[in-house]
Amino acid sequence: MRPLVYVLIFLGGFFSLRSHAQTVQWASQVIGASSEGKGDSYGQQFKAVQALGKPNKLPDLGYSPCAWSPLYPDGAEEWLHVGFEKAMPVRQVIVGENVNPGAVVRVVVYDERGTEHVVYTASPQARPEGTLRIMVKDTGLVGNAVKITLATAAIKGPNQIDAVGLSDSPKPVPVEVAVSKGTPKEIQKENLGKTVNSAGQEVAPVIAPDGKTLYFTRAGHKGNTGQPEKQDIWVSTLQSAGPGQPPTWSEAVNIGSPINNVGDNAISGISSDGRILYLINVYRPDGGLFYGLSKSQKTKAGWSFPIECKMADNRNYHKDDKLEFSVSPDGKVIVLAMQKKDSMGDRDLYVSFLNEDQTWSAPKHMGRVINSADSEASPFIAADGRTLYFSSEGHPGFGNGDIFVTRRLDDSWQVWSEPENLGPAINTPKWDGYFTIPASGEYAYLSSGSNSLGMEDIFRLKLFPSIKPDPVAIVSGQVLDAQSKKPVPSDVVSGLFGEKDKEISRVEYDPETGEYKMILPTQKTYNLTASKEGYFPATEVLDLSRDKRFRDIRRNLYLIPIQPGQKIVMREVLFEQGKADLQPGADGELDKVVRMLTQYPGMELLVEGHTDNQGEWEPNMKLSEDRVETVKCYLEEKGIAYTRVQTKAWGPSKPIASNETEEKRKQNRRVEFTILKM
């Protein structure tokens, strides 16, 4: 006897679409089903729950794990009973049959009392259209459940239900691919040419944030380490081509040992400063590889031997051990495409967070908005740290797997906007994926088999506005000794201005590799701080609050040696206009002075206050006296002995710039600390 499945499963909420007063609600719970198909041991493929929510396959037809399948094809009658979050007037019932449509023979709507209302009966007959729209007479019917009966033996082959919906209008409900707004009808994909592509396979491009270096994975090439059919990582750089000529990509070269060996080697990400490559697989000293993630650091001598990125519970249950991932620009988050026991089907997207001990947390499922019972793969976190691109075979599309974009809505990495298809100008009838974008957001690089030189090639396309990430700035420079002007190895940290202890990004500056580099979202103001033992931390305010486009900013930071006679100017210690009250954020700067005085118990300081020349002389002198006294009191409240701090008020008498403009006057409004003794 065929098993009957009586279940009550809730999924999602009130799915609605309003257009010209039309409301559409998609089924949100399974009340029962005659049987369910079987997929992977731990997944939800072919289960009744797959008929809930918006369509996953339609308007395209075809067999899908993201639709309900009866257990036995060509058997007796099968039925599916679904409920809706809210009762609503019913003028239309939508049934999505994504494979062998025409098997539906009876549809019943249930009102709030549980009374049956038969709205459709028919003989089974094959249809070319997958969406069955049943118009209901205006009888005042208010429904909250639907039961669908299929004559599966009459329409040969498997039968599936993709979605069930209700509408309060007889206007036909559109079932279409959710394409990003403003998608152009045509987009030119530019093949990067023979310097990058070959007759072999070029996939998984990774573009450096500055857009000047392109890494990719290549197979079927005689230049590969070991056997040509094995995968290796190759690299090409952007070259200037002379006045008036567009830059070109150099002849790609094998990145070589120790990253490439006789096994399959693949790249999956790059750090914001371009000095760390994230690699698939863990490298053994004997040349072997095993499942996991690794990273390699760029040094003066070349790329270091890859070390494992240790992650809790990162076991992959997929038989082919498929794994892809992307690391956030701040290096604190990894999004992984992998299959685990709680996956909905094939690979799903998971998130892992960097722990304080530099290990990674157990991967956490990123939810049903993004993931489906089919495969989600090739994730890419854009430079803004908010926009995520990925490939999916489980959302409506134009081929065997399309590229989608979604945006993070909070800091949990669990709440995402509805994925949008990038459209038929980008997505082809074949599988499309491996989207990667430099920080500028101007172009995207991807893999495609259409119009290639052999197998898959690397292509470039210009991004249209609705799918671009939020604008960011690349901030780079050196950290120098303020006296000798020599480079100093140090940490560089960015934080939101005015928000104490709110670290946004942290990078290391190494004179061997030349500069620090970080990516920061625009339309905010930041503190940049460089720190090194024996130096007073250098802090610069970086105001990007008015920037709405990509910027490339060069900013050197100067560290002041801690020694007697040294003067430290702290322009970030700001006061309320015309008052001695500290502005928000000044305490963070003063706390650096507290830490220095605590570290050097014998140190004594002179605190000097200056104003601009606006207003009368005497009030300015009094104001500067009050302000340095406020600073001295702050230090005392933090445990610094009053006798260790001397003060001097200069008012407007010692300008370091003219007072002709507000920008110049800002330089004169300052607090200076001079180290009197150690």
LINFEN-V981495 format. One record per pair of residues at least 12 apart in sequence whose ideal C-beta (glycine too) atoms are under 7 Angstrom apart, sorted by the first residue. I is the first residue (numbers start at 1). GAP is how many residues later the second one is. Records with the same first field share a line. If there is no record, write none. Layout:
I=GAP  GAP
This chain:
2=32  33  69  70  73
3=32
4=30
5=27  28  30  31  43
6=26
7=23  25  41
8=21  22  23
9=20  21  40
10=18  19
11=17  18  38  41  42
12=16  40  41
13=15  72
14=71  72
15=38  39
21=148
22=145  146  147  149
23=65  144  145
24=141  143  149
25=59  61  63  140  141
26=27  28  137  139
27=24  25  55  56  57  137
28=24  55  56  57
29=53  54
30=18  19  22  52
31=50  51  52  114
32=49
33=15  35  47  48
34=36  44  45
35=35  36  37  43
36=12  35
37=32  33  34
39=26  306
40=305
42=275  299  301
43=300  301  302  330
44=300  301  329
45=20  300  328
46=19  22  23
47=21
48=20  32
50=16  17  18  323
51=16  17  29  31  110  111  112  113
52=30
53=110
54=109
55=41  107  108  120  341
56=106  316  338  339  340
57=41  105  339
58=38  40  72  73  104  105  117  338
59=71  116  117  118  337
60=336
61=37  38  69
62=36  37
63=36  95  97
64=34  96  310
65=280  308  309
66=306  307  308  328
67=31  93  94  95
68=12  92  93
69=89  91
70=82  89
73=79  84  85  86
74=78  79  82
75=77  78
76=77
77=72  73  74
78=72  74
79=68  69  70
80=68  81
81=64  66
82=63  64  82
83=61  62
84=60  61  82
87=25  55  56  57
88=54  55  78  80
89=53  79
90=19  46  51  52  53  76
91=45  47  76  77  78  79
92=41  42  43  44  75  77  78  81
93=14  16  26  41  43  53  73
94=37  39  70  71  73  79
95=12  37  53  66  69
96=34  35  65  66  67  79
97=33  35  63  64
98=32  62  64
99=59  60  61
100=55  57  58  59
101=26  28  29
102=22  23  24  25  53
103=21  47  48  49  51  52  56
104=28  44  46
105=16  17  18  19  44  45  46
106=12  14  15  43
107=12  13  27  39  41
108=38  39
109=32  34  37
110=33  34  35
111=30  31  32
112=30  32
117=24
119=15  17
120=14
124=27  30  31
126=29
131=44
133=39  40
135=35
143=23
146=18
148=13  16
177=219  220  221  244
178=218  240  242  243
179=241  242  244
180=225  240  241  242  243  286  287
181=285
182=282  283  284
183=240  242  281
184=241  280
185=240
186=239
187=238  239  274
188=273
189=259  270  272
190=269  270  271
191=260  266  268
192=57  266  267  268
194=259
195=41  54  55  56  57
196=40  53  56  262
197=255  256  260  261
198=23  255  256
199=254  255
200=18  19  20  21  254  255
201=17  18  19  254  255
202=14  16  254  255  256
203=13  14  231  244  253
204=12  13  62  63  64  230  243
205=229  231  240  241  242  253
206=61  63  64  230
207=229  230  231  238
208=62  66  230
209=63  65  174  229  230  265  310
210=64  228  229  264
211=27  227  229
212=25  26
213=22  24  61
214=21  22  35  231
215=18  20  52  55
216=18  242
217=14  16  49  50
218=13  14  16
219=12
220=235
223=31
225=29  35  36  37
226=36
230=32  33  34
231=33  34  35
232=22  28  33
233=22  26  27  32  33  34
234=18  19  20  21
235=17  18  20
236=13  14  16
237=13
255=48
258=45  47  48
259=20  37  44  47
261=26
262=25
263=26
266=13  14
267=12
268=12  56  57  58
269=56  57  58
271=60
272=57  245  246  247
273=234  243  244  245
274=243
275=22  23  238
276=19  21
277=18  19  26
278=15  17  49
279=15  16  17  27
280=13  43
281=13
282=12  26
283=22  23
291=25  30  32
292=16  22
293=16  18  32
294=12  13  14  15
295=12  14
298=215
299=213
300=212
309=51
310=49  50
311=41  48  49
312=48  49  50
313=49
314=49
316=22  23
317=22  23  24
318=21  29
322=25
323=13  14  15
324=13  53  54  55
325=12  54
326=53  54  55
328=53  57
329=54  56  190
330=55  174  175
331=23
332=21  22
333=18  20  80
334=18  26
335=14  16  44  46  53
336=14  16  27
337=12  39  40  41  42
338=12  25
340=23
342=23
344=27  28  29
345=27  28  29
346=28  29
347=28  29  30
348=17  23  28
349=17  21  22  27  30  41
350=13  14  15  16
351=12  13  15  62
366=47  48
367=47  49
369=47  49
370=36  46  49
372=20  22  23
373=21
374=19  20
375=18  19
376=14  16  18
377=13  14  56
378=12  13  55  56
380=55  56
382=55  87
383=56  86  89  136
384=85  86  88  137
386=21  22  84
387=18  20  82  83
388=18  20
389=14  16  46
390=14
391=12  41  42
392=12
395=24
397=24  30
398=26  29  31
399=28  29  30  31  32  33
400=30  31
401=30  31  32
402=19  25  30
403=19  23  24  29  30  32
404=15  16  17  18
405=14  15  17  62
406=13
422=45
426=35
428=20  22
430=19  20
432=14  16
433=14
434=12  13
437=32
439=33  35  80  111
440=110
441=22  27  28  30  109
442=20  21
443=17  18  19  20
444=17  19
445=13  15
446=13
470=51
471=51  76  77  78  79
472=47  48  49  50  78
473=47  49  71  74  78  80
474=43  45  78  79
475=43  45  67  78  80
476=39  40  41  78
477=38  39  77  78  79  80
478=37  78
479=13  30  37  51  78  80
480=76  78
481=78  80
482=76  77  78
483=78
487=24
488=44  47  71
489=20  21  22
490=19  40  41  42  69
491=15  17  40
492=15  17  24  26  36  38  65
493=13  36
494=24  26  32  33  34
495=31  32
496=28  30
497=28  29  30  44  88
498=86  87
500=87  88
504=16  22
505=13  15
509=21
520=24
522=22  25  26  29
523=21  22  24  25
524=20  21
525=16  17  18  19  20
526=16  18
527=12  14
528=12  14  27  29
530=27  29
532=27
534=27  28
535=24  25  26  27
536=24  26  32  60
537=55
538=19  20  21  22
539=33  50
540=15  17
541=31
542=13
562=34  113
563=112
564=111  112  113  114
565=110
566=109
567=105  107
568=104  105
569=101  103
570=19  101  103
571=99
572=13  14  17
573=13  16  17  58  98
574=12
575=52
580=43  46  47  50
582=48
590=41  44
593=42  80
594=41  44  46
597=43  47
600=78
602=75  76
603=41  72  74  75
604=40  72  73
605=39  40  68  69  70  71
606=40  42  68  70
607=21  24  25  38  40  64  66
608=20  40  42  64  66
609=15  18  19  40  41  62
610=14  40  44  58  59  60
611=12  13  40  41  57  58
612=40  47  53  56  57
613=39  46
614=51
617=34
620=31  32
621=28  30
624=25  26  27
625=24
628=19  21
629=18
631=40
632=13  15
655=13
656=12
